[in-house]
Amino acid sequence: MNLSASQISLWNTCHRRWAFNYAGENPQREPAALSARAGTRTHELVEKSFLTEEPVDRTKVYALNFPIGEAAHALSERAREQLLGESGLRIEQPATADIEGVTFKLVTDVLTDKTVLDHKTTKSARYMKTAEKLENDPQRLIYTHVYQDRERAIWNSYIWTEGAVRSVELPIVPEYEKVRLHVLQPAYEILEAGKDVDPMSLPPTPESCKLYPPDGCQFYSRCYPSEEKKQMSSLLEKLRAKSGTEVAAVATASEERQTTFQFDETSTKAPPIEAPAYPEPEPTVEYAQPPVRQEAEPTGIVEPVGSLIEWLFVDCIPMDFPVMNLDRIISEANTFVATEQDLPNALLMKFAGGAPMVASVVEKELQRTGGTQYAYLSTKSSEGKEVYVVLSKHAKHIVKGMI
C-alpha cells in the first residue's frame, strides 16, 4: 500500500474521514469544492507556463469567476523570481521514497538543484500553510527525507480574497524524530487498519467535524445519524428489499422517463402508490433501488437534459452511499453572485433576481463537470427552491423527503 502526505494529513485529522476517502473497493471520495477545482486549474496553467516558457493568459476565469489566469500569472512570476539563476529545473517531478519500510509517493511542483517549491491556492490566508503549520506538516517532513541534498523548501500560496501571493521559505534539514512521530507513526496505523477497513470501526474525531467550511464534514451524518436520518435509512432499505407493488414506482417503458418518489422522513412506513391508468401493454415497473455506483470517465462534454444527475435526493440524505452536497455549491454560488453585484448576499438583488442567478450558476457548474450520480439538495432556502426547479429537469430520478 503506497501512502502520500495528504493521506497522512487526513488520517491525523480524522481516522474515519481517511477511511471514507481511501478505504474499500469504491472509496467515497468527496467532491472537491469549486475553489479547490479552481486551484487545480491554476496549477495546470502554472505548469504549462514553465514547460512552454510562455506567459500565462491572465484573462482566464474559472466557474464562478475565479481569476485563475491572474492567480497562475502571480504564482509563476513569484516562482521565477525565487528560482532566478538556479539550474536543474524540473516540473511536476514524481518521486517514490521508502522510509523505514513505508513507501511514499509524491509529486513536487517545481524542483531545482537547490530548491523544492510548492504552489497552492486558498480562499483565505487563515487556511494557507504558515511556518508554524509547516513545523509538523507531513509534506514538509517527507521533503526533509527525500530531498536532503537541497537547501530550502518554498510554499507559495495565492489567496483568492486578497488577489496576492504569500510565501513561506524554510531550510531543509534532517528531522528524523519528527518524521517518526508525525509521518511514520500514523503511516503504521494506516497500514495496520488496512485498505478494507470499515470507517465506522475506527474512532471518530469530533473536534474535526467543523473544520471544513461552509457546512462541515460531509460524512458527519454518517458518523452521527439523527433519528430522522436513521428512519430515512430504514425506508431506503425497505425500498430496496421490497419487490411487490406496495413500494414500486411505476414508470413508462421509456428508460428516460423521470420517476419521483415521495415519503415522510418521520414515518416508518412507505405510502401507497397508486398505479396510473396506462393503456395496454402494461408499463415497465422500475423499483426505487439506486444502481451500483459506477464512476464515469470524464469526457468534458456537457450531458443532455435528464442525465446530469442520476438520483437527486431532496430534503433527505441517504446514509449508505456518498452524495454530492449541492448546498455547498449553492453557498459558493451565492457568495460570488453577491460579489459580482457588490451586495452582501445575492438575495438582496432587486426584483428577486438573486435566487435564479444562483440556480443558473449551479446548473452551469454541473454541466461543466459532467454531473453526478447521487446529489443532495435542501429546499429550505429561496436559492434551494430555485435550484430544485432548474435541476429537476436534469435528474433521472428524484427522492423527496417531506418538510
Secondary structure as GFF3:
##gff-version 3
##sequence-region A 1 403
A	DSSP	alpha_helix	5	13	.	.	.	ID=ss1
A	DSSP	alpha_helix	15	22	.	.	.	ID=ss2
A	DSSP	alpha_helix	34	52	.	.	.	ID=ss3
A	DSSP	alpha_helix	68	82	.	.	.	ID=ss4
A	DSSP	beta_strand	90	99	.	.	.	ID=ss5
A	DSSP	beta_strand	102	111	.	.	.	ID=ss6
A	DSSP	beta_strand	115	122	.	.	.	ID=ss7
A	DSSP	three_ten_helix	125	127	.	.	.	ID=ss8
A	DSSP	alpha_helix	131	134	.	.	.	ID=ss9
A	DSSP	alpha_helix	138	146	.	.	.	ID=ss10
A	DSSP	beta_strand	152	159	.	.	.	ID=ss11
A	DSSP	beta_strand	164	171	.	.	.	ID=ss12
A	DSSP	alpha_helix	176	179	.	.	.	ID=ss13
A	DSSP	pi_helix	180	184	.	.	.	ID=ss14
A	DSSP	alpha_helix	185	193	.	.	.	ID=ss15
A	DSSP	three_ten_helix	199	201	.	.	.	ID=ss16
A	DSSP	three_ten_helix	206	208	.	.	.	ID=ss17
A	DSSP	alpha_helix	220	223	.	.	.	ID=ss18
A	DSSP	alpha_helix	227	241	.	.	.	ID=ss19
A	DSSP	three_ten_helix	245	247	.	.	.	ID=ss20
A	DSSP	beta_strand	249	250	.	.	.	ID=ss21
A	DSSP	beta_strand	259	263	.	.	.	ID=ss22
A	DSSP	beta_strand	285	286	.	.	.	ID=ss23
A	DSSP	beta_strand	309	314	.	.	.	ID=ss24
A	DSSP	beta_strand	324	325	.	.	.	ID=ss25
A	DSSP	alpha_helix	326	340	.	.	.	ID=ss26
A	DSSP	three_ten_helix	346	348	.	.	.	ID=ss27
A	DSSP	three_ten_helix	350	352	.	.	.	ID=ss28
A	DSSP	alpha_helix	354	369	.	.	.	ID=ss29
A	DSSP	beta_strand	372	377	.	.	.	ID=ss30
A	DSSP	alpha_helix	382	391	.	.	.	ID=ss31
A	DSSP	three_ten_helix	392	394	.	.	.	ID=ss32
A	DSSP	beta_strand	395	401	.	.	.	ID=ss33
###
